[in-house]
Amino acid sequence: MQLQRQFSGQLIAIDTKTAIASGGEGRIYPIAQDSSLVAKIYHKPTDEDGDKLTVMFSMPPDAPIAEPGHASIAWPIDLLHTVGGREKIVGFVMPRVNKVMPVHTFYTPKTRREQKPLFSYLYLHRTARNLASAVNALHVRGYVIGDVNESNILVTDTALVTLVDTDSFQVRDPYTGYVYRCPVGKPEFTPPELQGQTFRDIDRAPEHDLFGLAVLIFQLLMEGTHPFSGVYLGSDEPPPLEARIRSGHFPTGTKRIPYRPMPAAPPFEMLHPRLRQMFIRCFEEGHGNPSARPDAKTWVNAIREAEDALVTCSKNTQHKYGNHLSRCPWCDRAKLLKGRDPFPSRQAVSNGLHLQPAKTKRKKPQPPVVTQPAVRRQQPSTGLPRPLGQYAVPLLPMPMSPRSRTPAPRVSCGQV
């Protein structure tokens, strides 16, 4: 397939047998003439697609450059149209993103341990900060993501973030006022005021994105725990997650609700105090007043403050935790998880110990049953054996070797 770039005029050849990825709207192909770029070609391109892409091309967001060759937002850098006859826009060119994985690979303990075991809590903070920075760049330019979810955020080993699927974002034409809406969304990242709504009929606003952003930051810093997951205390069937979001039932918040936090989730007190305040602002105050949700720039500053307050455990240098805590919560958590350390040491990773199954409690061997010899007495013996008793059973690149800090003095902060 031969196509032409709309603005550079360059002709490019697309080998339709070499798709890198495929989705509901189109496929992504490599560009032979430039390995740093890829092309997205729509299955059924429309005139509206072309108009939307033209607006996006003319108004790119001012995303900070983390390092050469990395794009924090995979934005269209040119459009592609057919050659000969009636020219029709059928796709666009965007930067190619290499050596990345979806963000959930890093915040889910199991996949992080298996695939990225040296990605520490400091790296998770930096990932959250870079994510908030990219979202802020979009909002400043007037764009709304709409479909905030864990699949459209890619992360490198050094905590750099790239937002993809940008052509699904909500775009407003500044000259005509026309809004190209985002027609989709995942319920677990959708704010309470939009739960159950038809997205194709709604103009979304930045505060809607801010709910999904806070959910992702919570998951990054709380071992993949969704902020609205919890143990239901009622006697009837537990409500689904979207119903909990709609009701504002935030288990680790300040209000009395029929839930308690998940028993295996990290304690909310583990988070930096300012971050805890911001989650409460977003999920409690923002429940009835969406404008109360912290904006992306505020999240950037708060996460930077929390990151600067991290100290290093004396027993495992991969354990980073807030200096407001009296002891390392990851050491305690490793014990709770029966030896499965959320952030295994470099030595453990080198020896493959981080992939071993969780330790099981070994039962003490039971002594054999011994039959005592019968004692001759005046009365006849019953002949029954007498058993013995049994025992009871960057947007900055992340430095690969962060500088350790001296732990803060012990303070009273409750259990962690």
C-alpha positions in Angstrom: 0.0 0.0 0.0 1.4 3.4 -1.0 0.4 6.5 0.9 1.5 10.1 1.0 2.3 12.3 4.0 -0.1 15.2 3.9 2.3 18.0 4.9 5.8 16.7 4.0 4.6 15.2 0.7 6.8 12.1 1.2 5.5 8.9 -0.3 5.7 5.9 2.0 5.1 2.2 1.4 3.1 0.2 4.0 3.5 -3.5 4.0 0.1 -4.7 5.2 1.6 -8.0 6.4 3.8 -6.4 9.0 1.3 -4.9 11.5 2.8 -4.2 14.9 -0.6 -4.0 16.6 -4.3 -4.1 15.8 -7.3 -2.6 17.4 -11.0 -1.9 16.8 -10.3 1.3 14.8 -7.2 0.4 12.9 -3.7 -1.2 12.7 -0.2 0.1 13.3 2.6 -0.5 10.9 6.3 0.2 10.8 7.6 2.8 8.3 10.5 1.4 6.3 11.9 4.8 5.5 12.2 5.8 9.1 12.4 3.3 12.0 11.6 6.0 14.6 8.1 6.4 13.2 5.0 4.2 12.8 1.7 4.6 10.8 -1.8 4.0 12.1 -4.2 3.1 9.3 -7.9 3.1 10.0 -10.1 0.1 9.1 -12.9 2.5 7.9 -11.7 6.1 7.7 -14.2 8.8 7.7 -14.1 12.5 6.8 -14.6 13.3 10.5 -11.4 11.3 11.3 -9.5 13.5 8.9 -10.9 16.7 10.3 -10.1 15.7 13.8 -6.5 14.7 13.0 -6.0 18.0 11.1 -7.0 20.0 14.3 -4.6 17.8 16.4 -1.7 18.2 14.0 -2.2 22.0 14.0 -2.3 22.2 17.8 0.1 19.8 19.5 0.5 19.8 23.2 3.7 21.3 24.7 4.8 18.0 26.3 8.2 18.3 28.1 11.0 16.3 26.4 12.3 13.8 29.0 15.2 12.6 26.8 16.1 12.5 23.1 14.1 10.0 21.2 11.3 9.6 23.8 7.8 11.0 23.4 5.6 11.4 26.4 2.5 11.7 24.2 2.3 9.7 20.9 0.8 12.7 19.0 0.2 12.8 15.2 3.1 14.4 13.5 1.7 14.1 10.0 -1.4 12.7 8.3 -1.6 10.0 5.6 -3.8 10.1 2.5 -4.3 7.9 -0.5 -2.5 8.6 -3.8 -4.3 9.3 -7.0 -7.9 10.0 -7.6 -9.9 11.5 -4.7 -7.3 11.9 -1.9 -8.7 10.7 1.4 -7.0 10.8 4.8 -6.8 7.2 6.1 -4.4 7.5 9.0 -1.5 9.3 10.5 2.2 9.1 11.4 3.4 9.2 15.0 6.6 8.5 17.0 7.5 4.9 17.6 7.8 3.9 21.2 10.3 1.2 22.1 11.1 -0.9 25.1 7.8 -0.1 26.9 5.1 -2.1 28.7 1.6 -1.2 30.0 1.6 0.6 33.3 -0.3 -2.3 35.0 2.8 -4.5 34.5 4.6 -2.2 37.0 1.9 -1.6 39.6 0.7 -5.2 39.8 2.9 -7.0 42.3 3.0 -10.4 40.5 3.9 -9.1 37.0 6.4 -6.6 38.5 8.1 -9.3 40.4 8.2 -11.6 37.4 9.2 -9.0 34.7 10.6 -5.9 36.4 11.7 -7.0 39.9 14.1 -4.0 40.4 11.5 -1.4 39.7 11.4 0.1 43.2 8.8 2.3 45.0 10.9 5.3 44.1 10.4 4.4 40.4 6.7 4.0 41.0 6.6 7.5 42.4 8.5 8.8 39.3 6.1 7.0 37.0 3.1 8.6 38.7 4.8 12.0 38.5 5.6 11.6 34.8 2.0 10.5 34.1 0.6 13.5 35.9 3.0 15.8 33.9 1.8 14.4 30.6 -1.9 14.8 31.5 -1.2 18.3 32.6 0.3 19.1 29.2 -2.8 17.9 27.5 -5.2 19.8 29.8 -3.2 23.1 29.4 -3.7 22.8 25.6 -7.5 22.2 26.0 -7.5 18.4 25.3 -9.4 15.8 27.4 -8.3 12.2 27.4 -11.8 10.8 28.1 -10.9 7.1 28.0 -8.4 7.1 30.9 -7.3 3.5 31.5 -4.3 1.3 32.3 -3.9 0.0 28.7 -3.2 3.4 27.0 -0.2 4.2 29.3 3.2 2.7 28.5 6.2 2.8 30.7 9.9 2.2 30.3 12.4 0.6 32.7 13.5 4.1 33.8 9.9 5.3 34.6 9.4 7.3 31.5 5.7 7.4 30.4 4.0 7.6 27.0 0.3 8.2 26.4 -0.9 6.3 23.4 -4.2 6.0 21.4 -4.2 9.8 21.3 -6.6 9.9 18.3 -9.4 8.8 20.7 -8.9 11.9 22.9 -11.7 14.5 23.0 -10.7 17.4 20.7 -12.3 20.8 20.4 -11.8 22.8 17.2 -10.9 26.3 18.5 -12.2 28.0 15.3 -15.6 26.3 14.9 -16.2 25.2 18.5 -17.0 21.7 17.3 -16.2 18.9 19.8 -14.9 15.6 18.5 -15.9 13.4 21.4 -14.4 10.4 23.0 -17.1 7.7 22.7 -15.6 5.1 25.1 -14.5 4.7 28.7 -13.8 2.0 31.3 -16.2 2.1 34.4 -13.4 1.6 36.9 -11.7 4.9 35.8 -15.0 6.8 35.2 -16.0 9.5 37.8 -19.3 9.0 39.7 -21.2 11.7 37.7 -20.6 9.9 34.4 -21.2 6.3 35.6 -23.9 4.7 33.3 -23.8 7.6 30.8 -23.5 7.3 27.0 -20.1 8.9 26.3 -20.9 9.5 22.7 -23.5 12.1 23.9 -21.3 13.9 26.5 -18.7 16.7 26.3 -16.2 15.7 28.9 -14.1 18.1 31.0 -10.6 17.9 32.6 -12.1 17.1 36.0 -13.4 13.9 34.5 -9.9 12.9 33.6 -8.6 13.9 37.0 -10.7 11.1 38.6 -9.1 8.5 36.4 -5.7 10.0 37.0 -6.1 9.7 40.7 -7.2 6.1 40.4 -4.0 5.3 38.5 -1.8 7.1 40.9 -3.4 5.2 43.8 -2.8 1.9 42.0 0.8 2.8 41.3 1.5 3.6 45.0 -0.7 1.0 46.6 0.4 -2.2 44.9 -2.4 -2.2 42.2 -5.2 -1.8 44.7 -8.2 0.0 43.2 -9.2 2.9 45.6 -12.8 1.7 45.7 -12.2 -2.0 46.2 -12.9 -3.2 49.8 -14.6 -5.9 51.9 -18.3 -5.3 51.9 -19.9 -5.3 55.4 -23.5 -5.6 54.3 -25.6 -8.8 54.4 -26.7 -8.6 50.8 -24.7 -9.2 47.6 -21.6 -6.9 47.3 -22.2 -4.0 44.8 -20.0 -3.9 41.7 -17.1 -1.4 41.5 -19.0 1.1 39.4 -21.8 1.2 42.0 -19.2 1.9 44.8 -17.7 4.7 42.7 -21.2 6.2 42.0 -21.9 6.1 45.8 -18.5 7.6 46.8 -17.6 4.6 49.0 -13.9 5.1 49.4 -12.9 2.5 52.0 -9.7 4.3 53.3 -11.4 7.7 53.5 -12.9 9.6 56.5 -16.5 8.7 56.0 -18.4 5.8 57.6 -19.4 3.4 54.8 -20.3 -0.3 54.6 -16.8 -1.3 53.6 -13.4 -1.9 55.1 -10.0 -1.9 53.2 -8.9 -5.1 51.5 -6.9 -7.2 54.1 -4.0 -7.7 51.7 -3.7 -4.1 50.6 -1.0 -1.8 51.9 -2.2 0.5 54.8 -3.3 3.9 53.6 -1.1 5.5 56.3 2.0 4.2 54.3 1.4 7.1 51.8 2.9 10.5 52.3 0.5 12.7 54.3 0.0 15.2 51.5 -0.9 12.4 49.0 -3.4 11.0 51.5 -5.1 14.4 51.7 -5.3 14.7 47.9 -6.9 11.3 47.5 -9.5 12.3 50.1 -10.1 15.5 48.2 -10.5 13.7 44.9 -12.6 10.7 46.1 -14.7 12.3 48.9 -14.8 16.1 48.4 -14.8 15.5 44.6 -17.6 13.1 44.8 -20.3 15.8 44.9 -18.1 18.6 43.6 -15.9 17.5 40.7 -14.1 20.9 40.7 -12.6 20.0 44.1 -10.4 17.3 42.5 -6.7 18.1 42.5 -5.5 19.1 39.0 -2.6 17.3 37.3 -0.1 20.0 38.1 -0.9 19.8 41.8 -0.4 16.0 41.6 3.0 16.6 40.0 4.1 18.8 42.9 2.7 16.5 45.6 4.3 13.4 44.2 7.7 15.2 43.9 7.3 16.1 47.6 6.6 12.5 48.5 9.4 11.3 46.4 11.9 13.6 48.1 10.7 12.3 51.5 11.6 8.6 50.6 14.4 7.0 52.6 16.2 3.7 52.2 15.8 0.6 54.4 18.9 -0.5 56.2 18.1 -4.2 55.5 17.2 -4.0 51.8 18.3 -1.0 49.7 15.4 -1.8 47.2 13.0 -0.8 50.0 12.1 2.9 49.8 9.5 4.4 52.2 8.3 7.7 53.5 10.3 9.3 56.3 7.0 9.9 58.3 7.1 6.1 59.1 8.9 4.6 62.1 10.0 1.5 60.2 10.1 -0.1 56.8 6.6 -1.2 55.7 8.0 -3.4 52.9 9.9 -5.6 55.4 6.6 -6.0 57.3 4.7 -6.7 54.0 7.2 -9.3 52.9 6.5 -11.2 56.1 2.7 -10.8 55.6 3.1 -12.2 52.1 5.1 -15.2 53.4 8.4 -14.2 51.9 7.3 -12.7 48.7 9.1 -9.4 48.9 7.3 -6.6 46.8 10.7 -5.1 46.1 13.3 -8.0 46.3 17.0 -7.2 46.8 19.4 -7.2 43.9 21.0 -10.3 45.3 17.7 -12.1 45.6 17.0 -11.2 41.9 20.4 -12.3 40.8 19.9 -15.7 42.5 16.3 -16.0 41.2 15.0 -16.2 44.7 12.3 -13.6 43.9 10.5 -16.1 41.7 10.3 -18.9 44.3 6.8 -19.7 45.6 5.6 -18.2 48.9 6.8 -19.9 52.0 4.4 -22.3 53.6 4.3 -23.0 57.3 6.0 -26.4 57.8 4.3 -28.7 60.2 6.4 -30.2 63.0 6.7 -33.9 62.6 4.4 -35.9 64.8 5.9 -38.4 67.1 4.9 -42.0 66.5 2.2 -43.6 68.6 3.9 -45.9 71.1 2.1 -48.7 72.9 3.1 -49.1 76.5 3.5 -52.6 77.7 0.7 -53.9 79.7 1.3 -54.0 83.5 0.0 -57.0 85.2 -2.3 -56.0 88.0 -4.8 -57.7 90.1 -7.5 -56.4 87.8 -7.4 -57.5 84.2 -6.0 -55.0 81.7 -8.2 -53.4 79.0 -5.4 -54.1 76.4 -5.8 -50.6 74.8 -2.7 -48.7 73.9 -2.0 -45.4 75.6 -1.1 -42.8 72.9 1.4 -40.0 73.7 0.2 -36.4 73.5 0.7 -34.7 70.0 2.5 -31.4 69.4 0.4 -28.4 68.5 0.7 -27.8 65.1 12.3 11.9 33.1 9.4 14.0 32.8 12.9 13.1 33.9 14.8 9.9 33.3 15.0 7.8 36.4 18.5 7.3 37.8 19.2 3.6 38.0 21.0 3.9 41.3 19.1 6.4 43.5 21.1 7.9 46.3 20.2 6.4 49.7 19.3 8.7 52.5 19.6 8.3 56.2 16.2 7.2 57.7 14.5 9.9 59.7 14.2 9.5 63.6 11.5 7.2 64.8 8.2 9.0 65.1 4.8 7.8 66.2 2.6 7.1 63.2 0.5 4.1 63.9 1.1 0.6 62.6 2.3 0.1 59.0 
